[in-house]
Amino acid sequence: MSDDSEAPAVRARRERSARYPGAPLSEAIELARFVDDQGLDGTSAEAIAASMGFESIKTRTFSTRLSAARQFGLLTLEGSGYRIAPLSRAILHPVDPADLPRLYREALKAPPLYSDLLVRLADRRVPDPDRLANLLYHSYQITASAKLAAAESFVESARFAGVLGDDGILRPDGGPSTRPPVEASAPPARREQIGLEREAEPRPLSRTASPESGVRIDLLLWESDAGKVVRIRAPEAMSAESFARVVEALRLHIRIDGGARPLPIEPIEPEG
C-alpha cells in the first residue's frame, strides 16, 4: 500500500486567459442602465447581483457582465462600490441622441484587446468567429476554452457600435472604408469542439435597434420560468404573412410544460 505523503504532489495548473470582455457591449450597457434605474450607484456587487435576482456575484453571467462593464469604461470600482462612469451617463442620458454612435465607439475602444483589434483589422473583412478565435489564441494569449466566446463578444460588440456592417468590413470610425477591403490575416483554423452554453440570465424587457441588427427584444420570463429569457432578433418591419409564420414557428418548436395550454393567437389578415 503506497504512502500518499511520499507521492509527488502533482496539481493541474488552471490555464488563465488574458483579459477580455466576456459579455458584449450591449449587455454591459444594459447592466449600467439597471444600476442607474434602480438607484444602485455606489453599491456593492452583492447588492447589484441580488437586485437582479442572482444568488451570488460568482454566477458566470453576472460576473462576466460586471467585468465587461468595467472594461468598457461604463462602471468604476471605488472601494467596494460600483459607480456609474461619465461615459455611461452620457450614453444613458444623451443630450443629443445623434451622439450615441460616437459614444458607443468610445466604449468599444476602451478594452486594450479591442483597441488593438480595431487597429489591426481596420478596413478589413473580419474573419469568421472560428478564425478570429484562433487569432486571439495565437496573438493575444486568450485560452483555447475562452477564445470562441471572446471572438463572438467582439463581433457582437462591433456590430452594436456600428463599426461592423453587413459587408463584414470593420470601420473603427464608423465611416466609409479608406482602402479596398482585404482579408485579415489569421492562423489556419484549428477547430476544437467546445461546449459554450451561456446561462439564462434575468434581465428586464429591452428593445434596441441598429441598422445592422434591426430590433432585438429580451423578454424576462416569470413564475416557474423566472431567471429565463427569450431573445428575439427581427427586422424593424415585416409583412403580416411573415409575422404569422414566426408565431407558428414558436408553436412548433417550444414545448409548453405544466399542462398549460398556449394562448390562442388569431391569424393576421394581410393589410390591403
Backbone as JSON, one array per atom type, in Angstrom:
{
  "sequence": "MSDDSEAPAVRARRERSARYPGAPLSEAIELARFVDDQGLDGTSAEAIAASMGFESIKTRTFSTRLSAARQFGLLTLEGSGYRIAPLSRAILHPVDPADLPRLYREALKAPPLYSDLLVRLADRRVPDPDRLANLLYHSYQITASAKLAAAESFVESARFAGVLGDDGILRPDGGPSTRPPVEASAPPARREQIGLEREAEPRPLSRTASPESGVRIDLLLWESDAGKVVRIRAPEAMSAESFARVVEALRLHIRIDGGARPLPIEPIEPEG",
  "N": [[0.85, -1.19, 0.0], [0.67, 2.12, -0.93], [2.21, 5.09, 0.36], [0.62, 8.09, 0.6], [1.83, 10.42, 1.36], [4.36, 10.25, 0.44], [4.13, 10.35, -2.25], [4.62, 12.18, -5.27], [3.65, 15.56, -5.31], [1.38, 16.5, -7.48], [-0.32, 18.84, -9.17], [-2.85, 19.98, -11.21], [-2.43, 22.85, -13.14], [-4.47, 25.61, -13.5], [-5.39, 26.96, -16.52], [-5.01, 30.31, -17.35], [-6.63, 33.02, -18.87], [-5.79, 35.84, -20.96], [-7.01, 39.17, -20.31], [-10.32, 39.93, -21.31], [-13.41, 41.28, -22.61], [-16.09, 39.53, -21.38], [-18.73, 39.66, -22.0], [-20.88, 41.12, -24.45], [-20.9, 44.58, -25.66], [-23.51, 45.67, -25.68], [-24.84, 44.29, -23.62], [-23.35, 45.05, -21.44], [-23.97, 47.75, -21.32], [-26.69, 47.56, -20.71], [-26.51, 46.53, -18.14], [-25.32, 48.7, -16.79], [-27.42, 50.49, -17.17], [-29.4, 49.29, -15.63], [-28.28, 49.53, -13.05], [-28.34, 52.29, -12.84], [-31.11, 52.9, -13.17], [-32.22, 51.57, -10.97], [-31.25, 52.9, -8.81], [-28.77, 52.13, -7.75], [-26.24, 53.12, -7.77], [-22.95, 53.27, -6.67], [-23.18, 51.15, -4.93], [-22.47, 47.81, -3.65], [-21.14, 44.87, -5.39], [-22.52, 42.64, -4.54], [-25.0, 43.7, -3.77], [-25.97, 44.66, -6.2], [-26.11, 42.29, -7.7], [-27.99, 40.82, -6.19], [-30.27, 42.41, -6.53], [-30.76, 41.95, -9.18], [-31.58, 39.38, -9.17], [-29.75, 37.33, -8.93], [-28.1, 34.74, -7.17], [-25.5, 34.8, -6.32], [-22.46, 36.7, -6.6], [-20.65, 35.37, -8.03], [-21.88, 34.01, -10.0], [-21.76, 33.11, -13.34], [-22.84, 34.57, -15.52], [-23.43, 37.02, -14.37], [-20.96, 37.9, -13.27], [-19.32, 38.07, -15.56], [-20.59, 40.07, -17.05], [-20.41, 42.25, -15.31], [-17.64, 42.57, -15.15], [-17.16, 43.16, -17.86], [-18.53, 45.59, -18.12], [-16.91, 47.25, -16.61], [-14.53, 47.09, -18.12], [-15.33, 48.29, -20.49], [-15.49, 50.86, -19.67], [-17.77, 51.77, -18.39], [-18.64, 51.34, -15.79], [-17.11, 52.04, -12.65], [-14.89, 50.97, -10.08], [-14.93, 51.89, -6.8], [-13.52, 51.66, -3.86], [-15.47, 49.41, -2.25], [-17.66, 49.74, -3.79], [-19.6, 50.11, -6.8], [-19.57, 52.51, -9.29], [-21.36, 54.64, -11.55], [-19.87, 55.5, -14.53], [-18.67, 58.55, -16.15], [-18.81, 58.24, -18.99], [-20.77, 56.3, -19.21], [-22.99, 57.66, -18.16], [-23.3, 59.57, -20.15], [-24.12, 57.99, -22.26], [-26.46, 56.77, -21.3], [-28.06, 58.94, -20.73], [-28.32, 60.81, -23.05], [-27.55, 64.04, -24.3], [-27.89, 64.74, -26.9], [-29.26, 62.45, -29.01], [-27.99, 61.83, -31.38], [-25.37, 61.66, -30.76], [-24.87, 59.17, -29.8], [-23.79, 56.98, -31.49], [-21.06, 57.76, -31.63], [-20.37, 57.7, -28.93], [-20.78, 55.0, -28.34], [-18.72, 53.93, -29.9], [-16.55, 54.97, -28.55], [-16.71, 53.6, -26.11], [-16.32, 51.03, -27.09], [-13.66, 51.07, -27.83], [-12.34, 51.1, -25.44], [-11.48, 48.68, -23.96], [-8.25, 47.24, -23.84], [-7.67, 45.0, -25.52], [-9.68, 45.17, -27.53], [-9.12, 47.68, -28.54], [-6.67, 47.24, -29.78], [-7.39, 45.29, -31.69], [-9.14, 46.77, -33.28], [-7.42, 48.48, -34.59], [-5.73, 46.67, -35.89], [-7.48, 45.25, -37.56], [-8.65, 47.18, -39.08], [-10.59, 48.48, -41.75], [-10.68, 46.04, -42.96], [-11.89, 42.76, -43.83], [-13.56, 41.13, -41.34], [-12.48, 38.12, -39.88], [-14.23, 34.92, -39.88], [-15.94, 33.68, -36.92], [-14.55, 31.34, -35.91], [-11.97, 31.51, -37.05], [-11.2, 34.04, -36.16], [-11.19, 33.51, -33.45], [-8.99, 31.81, -33.26], [-7.0, 33.6, -33.97], [-7.06, 35.24, -31.72], [-6.22, 33.4, -29.86], [-3.57, 32.72, -30.67], [-2.25, 35.2, -30.87], [-3.0, 36.88, -28.77], [-3.02, 35.67, -26.31], [-5.39, 34.5, -25.39], [-7.14, 31.91, -23.92], [-7.67, 28.49, -25.07], [-10.15, 27.52, -24.27], [-11.6, 29.81, -23.96], [-11.49, 31.33, -26.23], [-13.39, 31.33, -28.39], [-15.73, 32.39, -27.28], [-14.74, 34.9, -26.65], [-14.19, 35.91, -29.2], [-16.76, 35.97, -30.34], [-18.02, 37.83, -28.67], [-16.59, 40.13, -29.32], [-17.28, 40.52, -32.04], [-20.09, 40.85, -31.85], [-20.19, 43.13, -30.25], [-18.89, 44.98, -31.9], [-20.69, 45.14, -34.02], [-22.93, 46.2, -32.68], [-21.92, 48.7, -31.97], [-21.8, 49.87, -34.4], [-19.61, 49.7, -36.11], [-19.09, 47.52, -37.6], [-20.35, 46.33, -40.45], [-22.95, 44.86, -42.55], [-21.45, 43.98, -44.67], [-19.24, 42.9, -43.56], [-16.94, 44.35, -43.15], [-14.65, 46.01, -41.09], [-14.9, 49.13, -39.71], [-13.48, 51.3, -37.82], [-14.05, 54.0, -37.21], [-16.58, 54.28, -38.01], [-17.12, 55.29, -40.51], [-16.91, 55.39, -44.18], [-14.91, 52.9, -45.84], [-11.39, 53.37, -46.22], [-9.69, 52.18, -47.93], [-9.38, 49.48, -50.36], [-11.09, 46.54, -49.27], [-9.36, 43.93, -47.56], [-8.59, 40.55, -46.83], [-8.36, 39.79, -43.45], [-5.41, 38.79, -41.78], [-4.96, 35.6, -40.36], [-4.2, 32.76, -38.34], [-4.19, 29.35, -39.64], [-7.33, 27.7, -39.45], [-8.1, 25.89, -36.55], [-10.04, 23.71, -35.43], [-11.71, 23.2, -32.44], [-13.89, 21.23, -30.5], [-15.94, 22.85, -28.55], [-17.95, 23.19, -25.79], [-19.99, 25.75, -25.29], [-22.21, 27.07, -23.58], [-24.29, 29.68, -22.85], [-25.47, 30.86, -19.77], [-28.89, 31.18, -18.88], [-30.1, 34.4, -18.21], [-31.42, 36.68, -15.87], [-33.09, 39.56, -16.9], [-34.41, 42.83, -17.55], [-37.18, 43.59, -19.76], [-36.05, 44.63, -22.84], [-35.57, 46.74, -25.66], [-33.84, 47.2, -28.5], [-32.41, 48.8, -31.36], [-30.62, 48.74, -34.43], [-28.95, 49.67, -37.48], [-27.8, 47.35, -38.49], [-28.76, 45.12, -37.03], [-31.5, 45.33, -36.71], [-34.43, 44.96, -34.79], [-34.08, 44.03, -31.4], [-35.37, 42.03, -28.91], [-35.41, 41.35, -25.54], [-36.91, 39.33, -23.39], [-37.86, 38.95, -20.14], [-38.82, 36.11, -18.36], [-41.36, 34.71, -16.11], [-42.74, 33.54, -12.92], [-42.6, 30.03, -12.71], [-40.64, 29.98, -14.6], [-38.85, 31.92, -13.95], [-35.93, 33.84, -14.21], [-35.21, 32.96, -16.67], [-34.82, 33.83, -20.13], [-36.23, 35.11, -23.12], [-34.98, 35.66, -26.25], [-35.2, 37.65, -29.06], [-34.46, 38.44, -32.38], [-35.2, 40.63, -34.97], [-36.28, 42.1, -38.1], [-37.03, 45.64, -38.4], [-39.47, 45.96, -39.56], [-42.02, 43.88, -40.93], [-43.93, 41.74, -43.09], [-47.44, 40.9, -42.7], [-47.84, 38.21, -43.25], [-45.3, 37.11, -42.82], [-44.98, 37.62, -40.09], [-47.0, 36.02, -39.02], [-45.94, 33.57, -39.66], [-43.72, 33.48, -38.01], [-44.96, 33.33, -35.49], [-46.2, 30.84, -35.75], [-43.96, 29.22, -35.95], [-42.96, 29.4, -33.36], [-44.97, 28.05, -32.01], [-44.51, 25.46, -32.94], [-41.93, 24.76, -32.13], [-41.53, 25.15, -29.4], [-42.04, 23.63, -26.34], [-44.79, 23.46, -24.17], [-44.8, 23.39, -20.81], [-46.2, 21.81, -17.84], [-48.85, 21.4, -18.38], [-50.31, 23.58, -19.15], [-52.24, 25.36, -21.5], [-51.31, 26.9, -24.57], [-51.87, 30.38, -25.2], [-54.49, 31.33, -27.36], [-53.81, 32.51, -30.62], [-54.9, 34.73, -32.87], [-55.16, 34.42, -36.41], [-53.43, 36.66, -38.61], [-54.69, 39.03, -40.74], [-53.65, 39.93, -43.99], [-52.65, 43.26, -44.76], [-54.53, 45.61, -46.68]],
  "CA": [[0.0, 0.0, 0.0], [1.55, 3.27, -1.07], [2.01, 6.19, 1.29], [0.33, 9.29, -0.18], [2.73, 11.51, 1.73], [5.59, 10.11, -0.32], [3.83, 10.53, -3.68], [4.89, 13.55, -5.72], [2.47, 16.43, -5.34], [1.15, 16.97, -8.84], [-1.61, 19.54, -9.21], [-3.05, 20.61, -12.51], [-2.49, 24.31, -13.09], [-5.57, 26.11, -14.3], [-4.96, 27.89, -17.55], [-5.64, 31.61, -17.21], [-6.68, 33.75, -20.12], [-5.6, 37.29, -20.93], [-8.28, 39.83, -20.02], [-11.18, 40.28, -22.45], [-14.82, 41.41, -22.2], [-16.81, 38.27, -21.52], [-20.08, 39.96, -22.45], [-20.83, 42.19, -25.46], [-21.13, 45.95, -25.24], [-24.93, 45.93, -25.44], [-25.2, 43.75, -22.31], [-22.68, 45.88, -20.44], [-24.76, 48.98, -21.22], [-27.92, 47.22, -20.01], [-26.18, 46.42, -16.73], [-25.18, 50.07, -16.3], [-28.76, 51.07, -17.14], [-30.09, 48.72, -14.47], [-27.71, 50.17, -11.87], [-28.83, 53.67, -12.82], [-32.56, 52.91, -12.98], [-32.59, 51.06, -9.65], [-30.63, 53.69, -7.76], [-27.73, 51.31, -7.13], [-24.94, 53.75, -7.98], [-22.11, 53.28, -5.48], [-23.41, 49.98, -4.08], [-21.56, 46.67, -3.84], [-21.5, 43.86, -6.39], [-23.53, 41.77, -3.94], [-26.29, 44.38, -3.81], [-26.42, 44.7, -7.6], [-26.47, 40.93, -8.09], [-29.24, 40.45, -5.52], [-31.35, 43.16, -7.16], [-31.01, 41.35, -10.5], [-32.09, 38.03, -8.99], [-28.68, 36.35, -8.87], [-27.83, 34.3, -5.8], [-24.11, 35.03, -5.98], [-21.72, 37.51, -7.57], [-19.81, 34.45, -8.8], [-22.65, 33.48, -11.12], [-20.94, 33.48, -14.51], [-23.46, 35.61, -16.35], [-23.31, 38.31, -13.69], [-19.56, 38.31, -13.13], [-18.77, 38.48, -16.86], [-21.19, 41.36, -17.44], [-19.85, 43.28, -14.44], [-16.27, 42.8, -15.62], [-17.22, 43.82, -19.16], [-18.95, 46.98, -17.91], [-15.71, 47.98, -16.16], [-13.57, 47.18, -19.22], [-15.84, 49.25, -21.47], [-15.47, 52.19, -19.08], [-19.14, 52.15, -18.03], [-18.69, 51.32, -14.34], [-15.82, 52.1, -11.99], [-14.9, 50.42, -8.72], [-14.4, 52.8, -5.8], [-13.63, 50.91, -2.62], [-16.27, 48.2, -2.5], [-18.86, 50.12, -4.52], [-19.5, 50.34, -8.25], [-20.17, 53.8, -9.64], [-21.63, 54.87, -12.97], [-18.82, 56.34, -15.07], [-19.17, 59.63, -17.01], [-19.17, 57.73, -20.32], [-22.04, 55.6, -19.06], [-24.04, 58.67, -18.01], [-23.51, 60.19, -21.45], [-24.85, 57.03, -23.09], [-27.79, 56.53, -20.74], [-28.83, 60.19, -20.73], [-27.67, 61.64, -24.07], [-28.08, 65.36, -24.59], [-28.3, 64.62, -28.3], [-29.18, 61.04, -29.4], [-27.08, 61.67, -32.51], [-24.03, 61.42, -30.21], [-24.75, 57.79, -29.33], [-22.81, 56.18, -32.22], [-19.7, 58.13, -31.23], [-20.17, 57.24, -27.56], [-20.62, 53.55, -28.43], [-17.37, 53.65, -30.41], [-15.62, 55.29, -27.46], [-16.74, 52.47, -25.18], [-15.76, 49.86, -27.77], [-12.19, 51.2, -27.88], [-11.77, 51.15, -24.09], [-10.69, 47.5, -23.59], [-7.0, 47.17, -24.62], [-7.77, 43.99, -26.58], [-10.49, 45.69, -28.62], [-8.4, 48.8, -29.13], [-5.66, 46.69, -30.69], [-8.08, 44.64, -32.81], [-9.71, 47.8, -34.15], [-6.32, 48.97, -35.42], [-5.23, 45.56, -36.69], [-8.45, 44.81, -38.56], [-9.3, 48.35, -39.69], [-10.86, 48.43, -43.18], [-10.52, 44.66, -43.43], [-13.01, 41.87, -43.57], [-13.32, 40.41, -40.09], [-12.57, 36.67, -40.08], [-15.35, 34.25, -39.24], [-15.64, 33.5, -35.49], [-13.54, 30.32, -35.64], [-10.64, 32.03, -37.4], [-10.9, 35.13, -35.24], [-10.86, 32.87, -32.18], [-7.62, 31.34, -33.34], [-6.15, 34.78, -33.92], [-6.98, 35.64, -30.32], [-5.44, 32.37, -29.16], [-2.15, 32.78, -31.02], [-1.63, 36.53, -30.79], [-3.42, 37.68, -27.62], [-3.0, 34.84, -25.1], [-6.72, 34.07, -24.95], [-7.05, 30.46, -23.83], [-8.47, 27.72, -26.02], [-11.52, 27.37, -23.78], [-12.27, 31.11, -23.94], [-11.25, 32.09, -27.46], [-14.57, 31.49, -29.23], [-16.61, 33.34, -26.6], [-14.11, 36.22, -26.8], [-14.37, 36.33, -30.59], [-18.17, 36.28, -30.55], [-18.32, 39.08, -27.96], [-16.03, 41.24, -30.08], [-18.09, 40.72, -33.24], [-21.4, 41.41, -31.46], [-19.96, 44.49, -29.77], [-18.57, 45.83, -33.06], [-21.95, 45.38, -34.75], [-23.75, 47.1, -31.88], [-21.32, 50.03, -32.01], [-21.93, 50.4, -35.75], [-18.35, 49.72, -36.84], [-19.03, 46.31, -38.41], [-21.57, 46.29, -41.23], [-23.35, 43.6, -43.17], [-20.43, 43.54, -45.61], [-18.17, 42.26, -42.82], [-15.77, 45.21, -43.09], [-14.54, 46.74, -39.83], [-14.58, 50.55, -39.88], [-13.43, 51.76, -36.43], [-14.63, 55.32, -37.04], [-17.95, 54.24, -38.47], [-17.25, 55.9, -41.82], [-16.6, 54.51, -45.3], [-13.56, 52.34, -45.88], [-10.44, 54.23, -46.9], [-8.92, 51.4, -48.9], [-10.12, 48.27, -50.71], [-11.02, 45.56, -48.19], [-8.53, 42.75, -47.74], [-8.89, 39.54, -45.81], [-7.47, 39.92, -42.31], [-4.56, 37.62, -41.6], [-5.23, 34.8, -39.18], [-3.61, 31.44, -38.49], [-5.13, 28.36, -40.15], [-8.34, 27.32, -38.47], [-7.88, 24.64, -35.84], [-11.34, 23.63, -34.79], [-11.93, 22.37, -31.27], [-15.28, 21.14, -30.12], [-16.02, 23.48, -27.25], [-19.33, 23.45, -25.39], [-20.08, 27.08, -24.69], [-23.61, 27.44, -23.41], [-24.47, 30.81, -21.95], [-26.56, 30.67, -18.82], [-30.01, 32.11, -18.99], [-29.84, 35.45, -17.25], [-32.56, 37.57, -15.7], [-32.9, 40.94, -17.33], [-35.69, 43.44, -17.89], [-37.51, 43.66, -21.17], [-35.37, 45.73, -23.51], [-35.74, 46.76, -27.1], [-32.84, 48.04, -29.13], [-32.42, 48.7, -32.82], [-29.48, 49.31, -35.13], [-29.1, 49.39, -38.91], [-27.38, 46.01, -38.86], [-29.44, 44.03, -36.36], [-32.92, 45.52, -36.64], [-34.97, 45.05, -33.44], [-33.8, 42.93, -30.5], [-36.23, 42.04, -27.73], [-35.05, 40.42, -24.49], [-38.09, 39.25, -22.54], [-37.69, 38.2, -18.91], [-39.98, 35.28, -18.04], [-41.78, 34.85, -14.73], [-43.24, 32.37, -12.21], [-41.68, 28.89, -12.68], [-39.56, 30.23, -15.56], [-38.1, 33.09, -13.5], [-34.49, 33.73, -14.47], [-35.02, 32.62, -18.07], [-35.06, 34.97, -21.01], [-36.48, 34.85, -24.54], [-34.31, 36.68, -27.05], [-35.68, 37.67, -30.45], [-33.92, 39.44, -33.29], [-36.11, 40.72, -36.1], [-36.22, 43.38, -38.8], [-37.92, 46.62, -37.8], [-40.79, 45.83, -40.18], [-42.21, 42.65, -41.69], [-45.3, 41.59, -43.58], [-48.32, 40.14, -41.82], [-47.61, 36.79, -43.52], [-44.06, 36.71, -42.16], [-45.21, 37.62, -38.65], [-47.79, 34.84, -38.71], [-45.04, 32.42, -39.77], [-42.91, 33.49, -36.79], [-45.81, 32.83, -34.42], [-46.39, 29.41, -35.96], [-42.69, 28.56, -35.63], [-42.89, 29.3, -31.9], [-45.89, 26.98, -31.61], [-43.97, 24.16, -33.33], [-40.61, 24.46, -31.57], [-41.45, 25.33, -27.95], [-42.95, 22.78, -25.57], [-45.44, 24.13, -23.05], [-44.78, 22.48, -19.66], [-47.17, 22.02, -16.76], [-50.22, 21.17, -18.81], [-50.99, 24.81, -19.54], [-52.46, 25.47, -22.94], [-50.87, 28.2, -25.06], [-52.93, 31.32, -25.51], [-54.83, 31.33, -28.79], [-53.37, 33.67, -31.38], [-55.72, 34.82, -34.07], [-54.4, 34.68, -37.64], [-53.38, 38.07, -39.02], [-55.09, 39.25, -42.12], [-52.76, 40.85, -44.69], [-53.2, 44.59, -44.99], [-54.89, 45.92, -48.08]],
  "C": [[0.88, 1.24, 0.0], [1.18, 4.34, -0.06], [1.82, 7.47, 0.49], [1.29, 10.42, 0.14], [4.02, 11.46, 0.96], [5.37, 10.31, -1.81], [4.11, 11.97, -4.07], [3.61, 14.34, -5.79], [2.32, 17.03, -6.72], [-0.24, 17.59, -8.88], [-1.74, 20.25, -10.55], [-3.16, 22.12, -12.33], [-3.59, 24.8, -14.02], [-5.06, 27.16, -15.27], [-5.73, 29.2, -17.42], [-5.55, 32.36, -18.53], [-6.31, 35.21, -19.9], [-6.98, 37.94, -20.78], [-9.02, 40.17, -21.32], [-12.6, 40.46, -21.94], [-15.57, 40.09, -22.44], [-18.24, 38.43, -21.94], [-20.0, 41.1, -23.46], [-21.22, 43.54, -24.9], [-22.59, 46.21, -24.9], [-25.35, 45.44, -24.05], [-24.56, 44.56, -21.19], [-23.45, 47.19, -20.24], [-26.06, 48.7, -20.46], [-27.67, 47.06, -18.51], [-26.04, 47.81, -16.11], [-26.54, 50.75, -16.21], [-29.55, 50.57, -15.93], [-29.6, 49.38, -13.19], [-28.26, 51.59, -11.73], [-30.33, 53.72, -12.5], [-32.97, 52.52, -11.56], [-31.96, 51.84, -8.5], [-29.53, 52.95, -7.02], [-26.33, 51.9, -7.31], [-24.17, 53.82, -6.66], [-22.29, 52.09, -4.56], [-22.47, 48.85, -4.45], [-22.05, 45.74, -4.94], [-22.59, 42.95, -5.85], [-24.91, 42.4, -4.01], [-26.85, 44.42, -5.22], [-26.9, 43.32, -8.03], [-27.81, 40.52, -7.47], [-30.43, 41.16, -6.15], [-31.72, 42.58, -8.52], [-31.52, 39.91, -10.4], [-31.03, 36.95, -8.99], [-28.39, 36.0, -7.42], [-26.41, 34.62, -5.36], [-23.46, 35.91, -7.03], [-20.82, 36.64, -8.43], [-20.58, 33.78, -9.93], [-22.04, 34.0, -12.42], [-21.54, 34.61, -15.31], [-23.36, 36.98, -15.7], [-21.87, 38.78, -13.65], [-18.96, 38.76, -14.46], [-19.32, 39.82, -17.31], [-20.63, 42.5, -16.59], [-18.43, 43.61, -14.87], [-16.26, 43.54, -16.95], [-17.59, 45.29, -19.01], [-17.77, 47.82, -17.43], [-14.73, 48.15, -17.32], [-14.02, 48.17, -20.29], [-15.89, 50.68, -20.91], [-16.84, 52.69, -18.66], [-19.34, 52.19, -16.52], [-17.28, 51.39, -13.79], [-15.96, 51.56, -10.58], [-14.2, 51.4, -7.79], [-14.6, 52.17, -4.43], [-14.35, 49.61, -2.9], [-17.53, 48.5, -3.3], [-18.59, 50.4, -5.99], [-20.26, 51.61, -8.6], [-20.35, 53.9, -11.16], [-20.62, 55.89, -13.5], [-19.42, 57.45, -15.94], [-19.58, 59.16, -18.4], [-20.53, 57.04, -20.27], [-23.19, 56.59, -18.93], [-24.35, 59.34, -19.34], [-24.33, 59.3, -22.37], [-26.29, 56.87, -22.6], [-28.68, 57.76, -20.78], [-28.23, 61.16, -21.76], [-28.35, 63.0, -24.23], [-28.61, 65.39, -26.01], [-28.16, 63.16, -28.7], [-28.24, 60.8, -30.58], [-25.65, 61.41, -32.04], [-23.81, 59.95, -29.86], [-23.78, 56.94, -30.15], [-21.37, 56.48, -31.82], [-19.41, 57.61, -29.82], [-20.01, 55.71, -27.53], [-19.21, 53.19, -28.9], [-16.31, 53.94, -29.34], [-15.55, 54.14, -26.46], [-16.09, 51.24, -25.8], [-14.24, 49.89, -27.77], [-11.54, 51.13, -26.52], [-10.98, 49.89, -23.71], [-9.42, 47.44, -24.44], [-7.05, 46.16, -25.76], [-8.53, 44.54, -27.77], [-9.79, 46.85, -29.31], [-7.36, 48.31, -30.13], [-6.31, 46.04, -31.9], [-8.64, 45.66, -33.79], [-8.65, 48.4, -35.06], [-5.87, 47.86, -36.39], [-6.17, 45.19, -37.84], [-9.14, 45.96, -39.29], [-9.39, 48.21, -41.21], [-10.61, 47.05, -43.78], [-11.79, 43.87, -43.14], [-12.69, 41.05, -42.33], [-13.44, 38.9, -40.34], [-13.82, 36.09, -39.42], [-14.96, 33.93, -37.8], [-14.57, 32.46, -35.19], [-12.14, 30.83, -35.93], [-10.25, 33.18, -36.49], [-10.52, 34.57, -33.88], [-9.42, 32.38, -32.17], [-6.61, 32.48, -33.36], [-5.97, 35.25, -32.47], [-6.12, 34.66, -29.52], [-3.94, 32.53, -29.42], [-1.5, 34.12, -30.73], [-1.96, 37.3, -29.52], [-3.54, 36.89, -26.33], [-4.39, 34.58, -24.51], [-6.72, 32.55, -24.98], [-7.97, 29.76, -24.83], [-9.92, 27.61, -25.58], [-12.3, 28.68, -23.84], [-12.27, 31.81, -25.28], [-12.51, 32.32, -28.29], [-15.55, 32.48, -28.6], [-16.06, 34.75, -26.74], [-14.32, 36.76, -28.2], [-15.81, 36.75, -30.84], [-18.56, 37.59, -29.85], [-17.78, 40.28, -28.72], [-16.9, 41.54, -31.31], [-19.43, 41.36, -32.88], [-21.26, 42.85, -30.98], [-19.68, 45.44, -30.92], [-19.82, 46.12, -33.87], [-22.82, 46.37, -34.0], [-23.24, 48.53, -31.97], [-21.36, 50.64, -33.4], [-20.63, 50.45, -36.54], [-18.17, 48.47, -37.71], [-20.36, 46.16, -39.12], [-21.87, 44.92, -41.79], [-22.31, 43.09, -44.16], [-19.23, 42.9, -44.91], [-16.91, 43.09, -42.69], [-15.78, 46.0, -41.78], [-14.08, 48.17, -40.1], [-14.62, 51.2, -38.5], [-14.07, 53.12, -36.2], [-16.06, 55.4, -37.55], [-18.18, 54.83, -39.84], [-16.94, 54.92, -42.93], [-15.16, 54.05, -45.26], [-12.64, 53.24, -46.69], [-9.58, 53.49, -47.9], [-9.7, 50.13, -49.23], [-9.99, 47.24, -49.61], [-10.11, 44.4, -48.54], [-8.85, 41.8, -46.61], [-7.88, 39.68, -44.68], [-6.68, 38.63, -42.12], [-4.93, 36.92, -40.31], [-4.61, 33.44, -39.39], [-4.64, 30.46, -39.02], [-6.09, 27.91, -39.05], [-7.99, 25.98, -37.85], [-9.08, 24.46, -34.96], [-11.29, 22.69, -33.6], [-13.42, 22.34, -30.99], [-15.4, 21.67, -28.69], [-17.49, 23.71, -26.93], [-19.4, 24.77, -24.66], [-21.54, 27.49, -24.61], [-23.69, 28.58, -22.43], [-25.66, 30.56, -21.04], [-27.68, 31.64, -19.13], [-29.85, 33.15, -17.9], [-31.05, 36.36, -17.1], [-32.23, 38.97, -16.15], [-34.26, 41.53, -17.65], [-35.93, 43.38, -19.38], [-36.8, 44.86, -21.79], [-35.56, 45.61, -25.0], [-34.72, 47.72, -27.67], [-32.89, 47.83, -30.63], [-31.16, 49.33, -33.37], [-29.64, 48.96, -36.59], [-28.76, 47.97, -39.26], [-28.3, 44.93, -38.3], [-30.96, 44.18, -36.33], [-33.36, 45.66, -35.2], [-34.54, 43.82, -32.65], [-34.66, 43.08, -29.27], [-35.74, 40.96, -26.78], [-36.18, 40.42, -23.48], [-37.83, 38.36, -21.34], [-38.96, 37.41, -18.61], [-40.26, 35.33, -16.54], [-42.28, 33.51, -14.19], [-42.22, 31.23, -12.27], [-40.52, 29.05, -13.65], [-38.71, 31.43, -15.17], [-36.6, 32.85, -13.69], [-34.18, 33.34, -15.9], [-35.37, 33.81, -18.95], [-35.31, 34.48, -22.43], [-35.87, 35.99, -25.33], [-34.76, 36.56, -28.5], [-34.96, 38.77, -31.21], [-34.81, 39.46, -34.53], [-35.88, 42.04, -36.83], [-37.22, 44.35, -38.18], [-39.32, 46.58, -38.4], [-40.84, 44.5, -40.93], [-43.67, 42.56, -42.11], [-46.12, 40.79, -42.58], [-48.11, 38.65, -42.01], [-46.37, 36.29, -42.81], [-44.25, 36.65, -40.65], [-45.99, 36.37, -38.23], [-46.92, 33.59, -38.75], [-44.14, 32.33, -38.54], [-43.7, 32.9, -35.63], [-45.99, 31.32, -34.54], [-45.12, 28.64, -35.63], [-42.53, 28.41, -34.12], [-43.79, 28.17, -31.4], [-45.25, 25.61, -31.84], [-42.73, 23.77, -32.55], [-40.52, 24.57, -30.05], [-42.5, 24.47, -27.26], [-43.5, 23.56, -24.39], [-45.53, 23.14, -21.9], [-45.92, 22.78, -18.7], [-48.61, 21.87, -17.16], [-50.96, 22.41, -19.23], [-51.11, 24.87, -21.05], [-51.99, 26.83, -23.41], [-52.05, 29.09, -25.39], [-53.23, 31.28, -27.0], [-54.37, 32.62, -29.44], [-54.12, 33.69, -32.7], [-54.84, 35.06, -35.3], [-54.5, 36.14, -38.05], [-53.73, 38.19, -40.48], [-54.14, 40.23, -42.78], [-53.44, 42.19, -44.9], [-53.52, 44.81, -46.46], [-55.65, 44.83, -48.73]]
}
